[in-house]
Amino acid sequence: MVLGHFLVVCIGLLCFFRTQFNSKAKLALAWVVLLLALYATVSRGPWVATAIVIILAGLFTQRVVRFYAVLAVTATAVTSGLLASPWAEKLINVLPFVGKVDQFNVDYRQQILDTTFIMIRHNPIFGNVRVLDHLEHLRQGQGIIDIVNVYAEVAMTYGLLGLFFFCLFLFGTTAYSIIASIKVRKKQPQMYALLGNTTAALIGSMITLAGISNWLSVPLVYTAIAALLIAGVRVARKPVPASPKPQAEPEPKPEPGRALVPRAS
């Protein structure tokens, strides 16, 4: 899940940097490597987040219709090829919402949500920083209590007040960057694409947070992306310096005692 979260953000950023590749072969190789690594995680939450990130990225291109046409053709071709392959049934079983693999994880996440509502009712405003002492029924066979939902973890530990500020940071940054990108769409198309695709990466991260724990590189990644967006907005809001106007040649001064000959028109 941690690797999947990281790859979601990488794919979102690649949607912008794809225009920086001087070779289509290198760009295709980058896509293949990231998508294969994402598949290898077998984490359905990042899969869903990646699909949403790619769809959102099309809104921040110069050729929106062409982007979605190519995306639709590619998705249809890939899906048809996979369904016709010998691995079709196995792939369907691991798909989100329709697959039947890892039913235990679905039940476990439901227990986490039920427990979250109970703990919030006990300490609604400020939460309980020692909430793990009350979650022994969620201890897994590995001997750990894995709260695979960052929002639920924040709500139980820091209460609704802490959840409010946490969501305000993420959703506020997202709205702030979207508004700024719309304002510079015509004047600075490159900045518009940068802010838009980075925002899509942050949205993908926020979706993934609903099915992952807040540990290892996870908080570092979404905090860094949010900080990058805020810095980008501040740069975009600076006025673009106007190009200096060419100065006219100064008229030569007449020498003492000599009159200037008028130039022919």
Contacts in CASP RR format, 6 or more apart in sequence:
PFRMAT RR
TARGET T0000
AUTHOR 0000-0000-0000
METHOD contacts of the structure
MODEL  1
MVLGHFLVVCIGLLCFFRTQFNSKAKLALAWVVLLLALYATVSRGPWVAT
AIVIILAGLFTQRVVRFYAVLAVTATAVTSGLLASPWAEKLINVLPFVGK
VDQFNVDYRQQILDTTFIMIRHNPIFGNVRVLDHLEHLRQGQGIIDIVNV
YAEVAMTYGLLGLFFFCLFLFGTTAYSIIASIKVRKKQPQMYALLGNTTA
ALIGSMITLAGISNWLSVPLVYTAIAALLIAGVRVARKPVPASPKPQAEP
EPKPEPGRALVPRAS
1 41 0 8 1.000
1 43 0 8 1.000
1 45 0 8 1.000
1 46 0 8 1.000
1 148 0 8 1.000
1 208 0 8 1.000
1 211 0 8 1.000
1 212 0 8 1.000
1 213 0 8 1.000
2 212 0 8 1.000
2 215 0 8 1.000
2 216 0 8 1.000
2 217 0 8 1.000
2 218 0 8 1.000
3 37 0 8 1.000
3 41 0 8 1.000
3 43 0 8 1.000
4 38 0 8 1.000
4 41 0 8 1.000
4 43 0 8 1.000
4 46 0 8 1.000
4 208 0 8 1.000
5 46 0 8 1.000
5 205 0 8 1.000
5 208 0 8 1.000
5 209 0 8 1.000
5 212 0 8 1.000
5 217 0 8 1.000
5 218 0 8 1.000
5 221 0 8 1.000
6 217 0 8 1.000
6 221 0 8 1.000
7 34 0 8 1.000
7 37 0 8 1.000
7 38 0 8 1.000
7 41 0 8 1.000
7 46 0 8 1.000
7 50 0 8 1.000
8 38 0 8 1.000
8 46 0 8 1.000
8 49 0 8 1.000
8 50 0 8 1.000
8 53 0 8 1.000
8 201 0 8 1.000
8 204 0 8 1.000
8 205 0 8 1.000
8 207 0 8 1.000
8 208 0 8 1.000
9 201 0 8 1.000
9 202 0 8 1.000
9 204 0 8 1.000
9 205 0 8 1.000
9 221 0 8 1.000
9 222 0 8 1.000
9 225 0 8 1.000
10 34 0 8 1.000
11 34 0 8 1.000
11 35 0 8 1.000
11 38 0 8 1.000
11 50 0 8 1.000
11 53 0 8 1.000
11 54 0 8 1.000
11 201 0 8 1.000
12 53 0 8 1.000
12 54 0 8 1.000
12 57 0 8 1.000
12 197 0 8 1.000
12 198 0 8 1.000
12 200 0 8 1.000
12 201 0 8 1.000
12 204 0 8 1.000
13 197 0 8 1.000
13 198 0 8 1.000
13 201 0 8 1.000
14 30 0 8 1.000
14 31 0 8 1.000
14 34 0 8 1.000
15 53 0 8 1.000
15 54 0 8 1.000
15 57 0 8 1.000
15 58 0 8 1.000
15 60 0 8 1.000
15 197 0 8 1.000
15 200 0 8 1.000
15 201 0 8 1.000
16 57 0 8 1.000
16 60 0 8 1.000
16 193 0 8 1.000
16 194 0 8 1.000
16 196 0 8 1.000
16 197 0 8 1.000
16 198 0 8 1.000
18 27 0 8 1.000
18 30 0 8 1.000
19 193 0 8 1.000
21 27 0 8 1.000
21 30 0 8 1.000
38 46 0 8 1.000
38 47 0 8 1.000
38 50 0 8 1.000
39 47 0 8 1.000
42 94 0 8 1.000
44 94 0 8 1.000
44 95 0 8 1.000
44 96 0 8 1.000
45 96 0 8 1.000
45 207 0 8 1.000
45 208 0 8 1.000
45 211 0 8 1.000
46 208 0 8 1.000
47 96 0 8 1.000
48 96 0 8 1.000
48 207 0 8 1.000
49 204 0 8 1.000
49 205 0 8 1.000
49 207 0 8 1.000
49 208 0 8 1.000
50 204 0 8 1.000
52 203 0 8 1.000
52 204 0 8 1.000
52 207 0 8 1.000
53 200 0 8 1.000
53 201 0 8 1.000
53 203 0 8 1.000
53 204 0 8 1.000
54 71 0 8 1.000
55 71 0 8 1.000
56 199 0 8 1.000
56 200 0 8 1.000
56 203 0 8 1.000
57 67 0 8 1.000
57 196 0 8 1.000
57 197 0 8 1.000
57 200 0 8 1.000
58 64 0 8 1.000
58 67 0 8 1.000
58 68 0 8 1.000
58 71 0 8 1.000
59 196 0 8 1.000
60 181 0 8 1.000
60 192 0 8 1.000
60 193 0 8 1.000
60 195 0 8 1.000
60 196 0 8 1.000
60 197 0 8 1.000
60 200 0 8 1.000
61 67 0 8 1.000
61 193 0 8 1.000
62 189 0 8 1.000
62 193 0 8 1.000
82 88 0 8 1.000
82 91 0 8 1.000
92 98 0 8 1.000
92 99 0 8 1.000
93 99 0 8 1.000
93 100 0 8 1.000
93 101 0 8 1.000
94 101 0 8 1.000
105 148 0 8 1.000
108 138 0 8 1.000
108 140 0 8 1.000
108 148 0 8 1.000
109 148 0 8 1.000
109 149 0 8 1.000
109 211 0 8 1.000
111 137 0 8 1.000
111 138 0 8 1.000
112 138 0 8 1.000
112 147 0 8 1.000
112 148 0 8 1.000
112 149 0 8 1.000
112 152 0 8 1.000
113 149 0 8 1.000
113 152 0 8 1.000
115 135 0 8 1.000
115 137 0 8 1.000
115 138 0 8 1.000
115 156 0 8 1.000
116 149 0 8 1.000
116 152 0 8 1.000
116 155 0 8 1.000
116 156 0 8 1.000
119 127 0 8 1.000
119 128 0 8 1.000
119 131 0 8 1.000
119 134 0 8 1.000
119 155 0 8 1.000
119 156 0 8 1.000
120 127 0 8 1.000
120 155 0 8 1.000
120 156 0 8 1.000
120 159 0 8 1.000
120 160 0 8 1.000
122 128 0 8 1.000
123 159 0 8 1.000
124 159 0 8 1.000
124 160 0 8 1.000
125 159 0 8 1.000
125 160 0 8 1.000
125 161 0 8 1.000
126 158 0 8 1.000
126 159 0 8 1.000
126 161 0 8 1.000
126 162 0 8 1.000
127 155 0 8 1.000
127 156 0 8 1.000
127 157 0 8 1.000
127 158 0 8 1.000
127 159 0 8 1.000
128 134 0 8 1.000
128 156 0 8 1.000
128 157 0 8 1.000
129 157 0 8 1.000
129 158 0 8 1.000
131 156 0 8 1.000
131 157 0 8 1.000
132 145 0 8 1.000
135 145 0 8 1.000
135 147 0 8 1.000
136 145 0 8 1.000
138 145 0 8 1.000
138 146 0 8 1.000
138 147 0 8 1.000
139 145 0 8 1.000
140 146 0 8 1.000
146 213 0 8 1.000
147 153 0 8 1.000
147 156 0 8 1.000
147 213 0 8 1.000
148 211 0 8 1.000
148 212 0 8 1.000
148 213 0 8 1.000
149 209 0 8 1.000
149 210 0 8 1.000
149 211 0 8 1.000
149 212 0 8 1.000
149 213 0 8 1.000
150 209 0 8 1.000
150 210 0 8 1.000
150 211 0 8 1.000
150 212 0 8 1.000
150 213 0 8 1.000
150 214 0 8 1.000
150 218 0 8 1.000
151 163 0 8 1.000
151 166 0 8 1.000
151 167 0 8 1.000
151 209 0 8 1.000
151 210 0 8 1.000
153 213 0 8 1.000
153 214 0 8 1.000
154 162 0 8 1.000
154 163 0 8 1.000
154 166 0 8 1.000
154 214 0 8 1.000
155 162 0 8 1.000
155 163 0 8 1.000
158 166 0 8 1.000
169 226 0 8 1.000
170 202 0 8 1.000
170 206 0 8 1.000
170 222 0 8 1.000
170 226 0 8 1.000
171 206 0 8 1.000
173 202 0 8 1.000
173 226 0 8 1.000
173 229 0 8 1.000
173 230 0 8 1.000
174 199 0 8 1.000
174 202 0 8 1.000
174 203 0 8 1.000
174 206 0 8 1.000
174 229 0 8 1.000
176 229 0 8 1.000
176 230 0 8 1.000
176 233 0 8 1.000
177 195 0 8 1.000
177 196 0 8 1.000
177 198 0 8 1.000
177 199 0 8 1.000
177 202 0 8 1.000
177 229 0 8 1.000
177 230 0 8 1.000
177 232 0 8 1.000
177 233 0 8 1.000
178 195 0 8 1.000
178 196 0 8 1.000
178 199 0 8 1.000
180 195 0 8 1.000
180 232 0 8 1.000
180 233 0 8 1.000
180 236 0 8 1.000
180 237 0 8 1.000
181 191 0 8 1.000
181 192 0 8 1.000
181 195 0 8 1.000
181 196 0 8 1.000
181 199 0 8 1.000
181 236 0 8 1.000
182 192 0 8 1.000
183 236 0 8 1.000
184 191 0 8 1.000
184 192 0 8 1.000
184 195 0 8 1.000
184 236 0 8 1.000
185 192 0 8 1.000
187 240 0 8 1.000
188 236 0 8 1.000
188 240 0 8 1.000
191 232 0 8 1.000
191 235 0 8 1.000
191 236 0 8 1.000
194 232 0 8 1.000
195 229 0 8 1.000
195 232 0 8 1.000
195 233 0 8 1.000
195 236 0 8 1.000
198 225 0 8 1.000
198 228 0 8 1.000
198 229 0 8 1.000
199 229 0 8 1.000
201 225 0 8 1.000
202 222 0 8 1.000
202 225 0 8 1.000
202 226 0 8 1.000
202 229 0 8 1.000
205 221 0 8 1.000
205 222 0 8 1.000
205 225 0 8 1.000
206 222 0 8 1.000
209 218 0 8 1.000
209 222 0 8 1.000
212 218 0 8 1.000
252 260 0 8 1.000
254 260 0 8 1.000
END
